Each structure stands twice: as structure tokens, then as C-alpha cells.
Amino acid sequence: MSKTVEIKLVKSLNGRHQKHIATAKSLGLKRPGNVVVQPDNEATRGKIEQIRYLVEVK
């Protein structure tokens, strides 16, 4: 089984940079409190790093 990472959006996307909003949506995050499970790979880690101030990773 491949490794996965659980990502939770903890801050609103209102007023954020358009690139950061697009990154959050590409991860499947739409509103605060949303939790998604993504594969733990370099692409996902890069997206998390870009919006690290908006998310919580478990």
C-alpha cells in the first residue's frame, strides 16, 4: 500500500493569492475544515509547502 498524507484546510481562502487558491483546489480543499487524503509524493509535498500557512498536515 502506498503512503498517504491527510491535509486539513484550517484557514479561509478569501483574499489569498490566486495561485494559492488554485493550489488548494487542486488538492481538493474547498472550505475551512475540509480534510482530504492525498498520495505522499513530491508533487503533493510541493503543493503543501506552497500553502503551508493555510493547512494542517497529519
Backbone torsions as a table, in degrees:
resi	resn	phi	psi	omega
1	MET	NA	134.2	-179.5
2	SER	-78.0	156.4	-178.8
3	LYS	-75.5	147.5	177.1
4	THR	-129.9	164.7	178.3
5	VAL	-131.7	138.3	179.5
6	GLU	-99.7	126.3	-175.8
7	ILE	-121.0	131.4	179.3
8	LYS	-121.4	130.2	175.8
9	LEU	-81.3	117.4	-175.6
10	VAL	-106.7	-13.5	177.9
11	LYS	-126.4	154.6	-179.1
12	SER	-68.4	154.0	177.2
13	LEU	-89.6	-6.3	-179.9
14	ASN	-60.7	129.9	175.8
15	GLY	77.5	8.8	-179.3
16	ARG	-88.5	166.9	175.9
17	HIS	-61.3	143.5	-178.9
18	GLN	-58.6	-36.9	178.4
19	LYS	-63.7	-38.0	-179.2
20	HIS	-71.8	-36.9	175.9
21	ILE	-63.7	-44.4	179.4
22	ALA	-63.6	-37.8	178.3
23	THR	-64.8	-45.2	178.7
24	ALA	-61.3	-43.2	-179.7
25	LYS	-67.3	-33.4	178.6
26	SER	-68.1	-24.9	175.3
27	LEU	-82.9	-11.0	179.9
28	GLY	96.2	14.4	-179.1
29	LEU	-96.5	127.6	-176.4
30	LYS	-117.1	-41.6	-178.3
31	ARG	-142.2	158.4	-179.6
32	PRO	-54.8	137.0	-178.2
33	GLY	99.5	-17.4	178.1
34	ASN	-64.1	137.3	176.9
35	VAL	-123.5	131.5	177.4
36	VAL	-128.8	156.5	175.5
37	VAL	-115.0	122.9	-178.5
38	GLN	-124.2	156.5	175.8
39	PRO	-65.8	143.1	-179.3
40	ASP	-87.5	90.6	178.7
41	ASN	-136.9	179.3	-176.1
42	GLU	-62.4	-39.7	-179.1
43	ALA	-63.5	-45.9	179.6
44	THR	-65.2	-42.6	179.2
45	ARG	-62.5	-36.7	177.6
46	GLY	-65.3	-41.3	177.7
47	LYS	-64.5	-42.6	178.8
48	ILE	-62.1	-42.1	-179.4
49	GLU	-62.0	-38.0	-179.0
50	GLN	-65.5	-35.8	-177.6
51	ILE	-117.5	34.3	-175.6
52	ARG	-59.7	-25.7	-179.9
53	TYR	-78.2	-7.9	-179.4
54	LEU	-106.6	-16.3	-171.2
55	VAL	-123.4	165.5	174.3
56	GLU	-126.5	130.6	-176.7
57	VAL	-110.9	133.3	178.6
58	LYS	-114.4	NA	NA
